[in-house]
């Protein structure tokens, strides 16, 4: 695996872990709300996340 891909994966894990580390109750409540979403709503959230990530990658590589 390329070093930059592993770095990106590591950074993603750090960022994903900050919310439950710093604000466990808020993270739990947000997770409970996400569980209540319908499949279409979850897919939309996932789509927005992918698009935001692609936009960020595009902006940083211009």
C-alpha positions in Angstrom: 0.0 0.0 0.0 1.2 3.5 -0.8 2.5 5.5 2.2 0.1 8.4 1.4 -2.9 6.0 1.4 -1.9 4.7 4.8 -1.4 8.2 6.1 -4.9 9.2 4.9 -6.4 6.1 6.6 -4.6 6.9 9.8 -5.8 10.5 9.7 -9.3 9.3 9.1 -9.2 7.0 12.1 -7.8 9.8 14.3 -10.6 12.2 13.2 -13.2 9.5 13.6 -12.0 8.8 17.1 -12.0 12.3 18.4 -15.7 12.7 18.9 -16.2 9.6 21.1 -13.0 10.4 22.9 -13.8 14.0 23.7 -17.6 14.0 23.7 -18.9 10.4 24.4 -22.4 11.4 25.3 -22.9 13.6 22.3 -21.4 10.9 20.1 -23.8 8.3 21.5 -26.8 10.5 21.0 -25.8 11.3 17.4 -25.2 7.6 16.7 -28.7 6.8 18.1 -30.2 9.4 15.8 -28.4 8.0 12.8 -29.7 4.5 13.6 -33.3 5.9 13.4 -32.7 7.1 9.8 -34.2 5.3 6.9 -31.9 3.7 4.3 -32.4 6.5 1.9 -31.5 9.1 4.5 -28.3 7.2 5.4 -27.3 6.9 1.8 -27.8 10.7 1.4 -25.6 11.3 4.4 -23.0 9.0 2.9 -23.2 10.7 -0.5 -22.7 14.1 1.1 -19.7 12.8 3.0 -18.2 11.3 -0.2 -18.8 14.5 -2.1 -17.3 16.7 0.7 -14.2 14.4 0.8 -13.8 14.5 -3.0 -14.2 18.3 -3.0 -11.6 18.6 -0.3 -9.2 16.4 -2.2 -9.7 18.3 -5.4 -9.2 21.7 -3.6 -6.0 20.6 -1.9 -4.5 19.1 -5.2 -5.2 22.2 -7.4 
